[in-house]
């Protein structure tokens, strides 16, 4: 399990999503929630982002068949 915290630019790069899409999907409960790092800093748990990406790939592959 990877417990590293990823900041928004890295999350955008790994998912291919824009900032607004990330926040929209979080509000729809279909994307991992951010964690507070104190003050105004936030990030995402790396393992949760990797799991989300893997699930998106699996879902895409099932649709294509």
Order of alpha helices (4+ residues) and beta strands (2+ residues): beta-alpha-alpha-beta-beta-alpha
